[in-house]
Amino acid sequence: MATINEARKLMYDKFIAGWGATTLIDTDNGEFVEPESDPWVRLTARGQEGGQSSLGKKTNRRYERQGIFFVQVFTPVNTGTSESDTLAQLAMDILEGERLSSQVWTGNSVNREVGAKGKWYATNVETEFTYEEIK
């Protein structure tokens, strides 16, 4: 059985291990001090729709839940898109199409350029994920 918290932890762990020391990483609602000018990323997992996928007695019913795992890539504004593109591609390569456990897996990723805001140029990598709960 997996919960949103267990799915989130598996995705954080997979990303952090694959990302290494590439940049600083901010996790959703964690303590973080934004750097002055070095690139960085923020990780967030959000649940979405899902529902019961099997019949059976209580404690033996399977529910398939979906969500989106976001990697927000921040690079200094006015430095072009090359570094942002490279970091976004690395995030996609780490997360897309991975089985993280028997009940948690990721699907497609999409790269969405958000643009400049303040001192940062932002790109979001959105990766679909699915987790199964037994109730």
ABEGO torsion letter per residue (X at the ends): XBBAAAAAAAAAAAAAAAAEAABBBBBBGBBBBBBAABBBBBBBBBBBBEBBABBEBBGABBBBBBBBBBBBBBBBBGAEAAAAAAAAAAAAAAABGBBABAABBBBBBBBBBAEBBEABBBBBBBBBBBBBBBX
